[in-house]
Amino acid sequence: MTHTDRRTLRRALRREIAGTIGLLTDEHDFSAMRRYRSFTFHDHTAYLEHVEAVLRTRARQGSHTSVALFDPEDYADYCARHGLDPDSPASRTRFTAELATTGPTVPYDGQPLADLLPILVDEAIRQATWEYATTLLSRLGACAACGEDLGRAAFNRAAHLLTRILDTAPPGRRHLVCNVSGPPEPLVAVLHADDLTDRLELDEAEALEFTSVLAVGLATDSPGGLVMRTMAPGSPDRVYGWRLRAHTLEPLTAAEVFDAYCTDIETGDLIAPESNVDYCAPPDLGPGPDTPHHH
């Protein structure tokens, strides 16, 4: 085999190798990494330009690359746990490889890095919210009266309610927001669930996070609410929702939905309602699978 043949085969093989780049998305994290002598970048803007150039080169070569959020504090903890020198490119590579399997990542599809950054940050926030909600549910333990896992019971209840909300919604694009006010930290989850062709389309990770946050609100009887906006061509947008109350969802009246959307939360002043939007009461979700678990 000639030298040229070997180089051609190796280039083809490199295209089969997926890669991950750990990205420092903001100035604060970038400054934290500058304490390591082996981290040779001095300007965050120039660093981002070089990252984007590498991503574009790999894309032109046919290589798949994902981008992960590189957190300096998590990196330092990782090195301490594994006995690694944090001032080493090899250690950063190992940490980035770990991020590829455990952390939030976004595939690079040739878009500008400025467009990819907010997507990556949102993905990181979503995963952190899901992990936090899951931790809260796991800490609830078992029911003292019957031994049932309270977190699992709340999650099942939340999954049932979400299914009923989606089943009773009109066709179109659906945008759902669930917020739970403590304890100890407020939680917010967003779900996009479209039904434009008689087939429900949603992101499973989004749905899992949304269900977990709703479950926390149900299990802890915390103040909160769930609002959905539906959008369909040729029809006004419809907005309706529920408040979290007594381990279940209590429908908001049309007037309550209108007030929530048309009142400035800081000043209390009225805001003009959006045009072509109906503020309405939600459909009946029907009976739950069982009596909500609260002895």
Residue pairs with C-beta under 8 A, 6 or more apart in sequence:
11 61
14 61
14 63
15 61
15 62
15 63
17 63
18 63
18 64
18 65
18 66
19 58
19 63
19 64
19 65
19 66
20 65
20 66
20 67
20 68
20 96
20 97
20 99
20 100
20 105
21 51
21 54
21 55
21 65
21 66
21 67
21 68
21 96
22 68
22 69
22 70
22 92
22 95
22 96
22 99
23 51
23 67
23 68
23 69
23 70
23 117
23 120
24 30
24 33
24 44
24 47
24 70
24 72
25 69
25 117
25 120
25 121
26 44
27 44
29 70
29 71
29 72
30 41
30 44
30 47
31 44
32 72
32 73
33 39
33 70
33 72
34 41
34 42
36 86
36 87
37 87
38 87
38 88
38 89
39 87
39 92
41 47
41 50
48 113
51 113
52 112
52 113
55 65
55 67
55 108
55 113
56 110
58 65
58 108
59 65
59 108
59 109
59 110
64 107
65 107
65 108
66 100
66 105
66 106
66 107
66 108
67 105
67 106
67 107
67 108
67 116
67 120
68 96
68 99
68 100
68 103
68 104
68 105
68 120
69 99
69 103
69 104
69 120
69 121
69 123
69 124
70 92
70 95
70 96
70 99
74 95
75 86
75 92
75 95
76 86
78 84
78 95
78 98
79 85
79 86
79 91
79 95
82 94
84 91
84 94
85 91
99 105
103 124
103 127
104 120
104 123
104 124
104 126
104 127
105 120
105 123
106 116
106 119
106 120
106 123
108 116
126 189
126 205
126 206
126 209
127 205
127 209
129 187
129 188
129 189
129 209
129 213
130 205
130 208
130 209
130 212
132 185
132 187
133 187
133 189
133 209
133 212
133 213
133 215
133 216
134 212
136 151
136 216
136 220
137 150
137 151
137 152
137 154
137 155
137 212
137 215
137 216
137 219
138 151
139 151
140 149
140 150
140 151
140 154
140 219
141 149
141 150
141 151
142 148
142 149
142 150
143 149
143 150
143 153
143 293
143 295
144 295
145 295
146 295
148 293
150 219
150 293
151 215
151 219
153 219
153 293
154 215
154 216
154 218
154 219
154 293
155 211
155 212
155 215
156 289
157 215
157 218
157 247
157 248
157 288
157 289
157 290
157 292
157 293
158 211
158 212
158 214
158 215
158 218
159 211
160 288
160 289
161 214
161 218
161 248
161 249
161 285
161 288
162 191
162 207
162 210
162 211
162 214
164 285
164 286
165 176
165 226
165 228
165 282
165 285
166 174
166 193
166 195
166 200
168 282
168 283
168 284
168 285
169 195
169 228
169 230
169 283
170 230
170 232
170 235
170 238
171 195
171 196
171 198
171 232
172 194
172 195
172 196
172 230
172 231
172 232
172 233
172 235
173 192
173 194
173 196
173 230
173 231
173 232
174 191
174 192
174 193
174 194
174 195
174 228
174 229
174 230
174 231
175 190
175 191
175 192
175 228
175 229
175 230
175 231
176 190
176 191
176 192
176 193
176 210
176 226
176 227
176 228
176 229
177 188
177 189
177 190
177 191
177 226
177 227
177 228
178 188
178 189
178 191
178 210
178 213
178 214
178 217
178 224
178 225
178 226
179 186
179 187
179 188
179 189
179 224
179 225
180 186
180 187
180 188
180 213
180 214
180 216
180 217
180 220
180 222
180 223
180 224
180 244
181 222
181 223
181 224
182 222
182 223
183 220
183 222
187 213
187 216
187 217
188 213
189 206
189 209
189 210
189 212
189 213
189 214
190 206
190 210
191 202
191 203
191 206
191 207
191 210
192 202
192 203
192 206
193 200
193 201
193 202
193 207
194 200
194 201
194 202
195 201
214 226
216 222
217 224
217 244
218 244
218 247
218 248
218 292
219 247
221 244
221 246
221 247
221 294
222 244
223 243
223 244
224 243
224 244
225 241
225 242
225 243
225 244
225 252
226 241
226 242
226 244
226 249
227 239
227 240
227 241
227 257
227 260
228 239
228 240
228 241
228 282
229 237
229 238
229 239
230 237
230 238
230 239
231 237
236 276
236 277
236 278
237 274
237 276
237 277
237 278
238 277
238 278
238 280
239 257
239 261
239 277
239 278
239 279
239 280
240 251
240 252
240 254
240 257
240 279
240 280
240 281
240 282
241 251
241 252
241 257
241 260
241 282
242 249
242 250
242 251
242 252
242 282
243 249
243 250
243 252
244 250
246 292
246 294
247 292
247 293
247 294
248 288
248 292
249 285
251 281
251 282
252 260
252 281
252 282
253 281
254 279
254 280
254 281
257 279
257 280
257 281
258 273
258 279
261 271
261 273
261 274
261 279
262 270
262 271
262 272
262 273
262 279
263 269
263 270
263 271
264 270
264 271
273 279
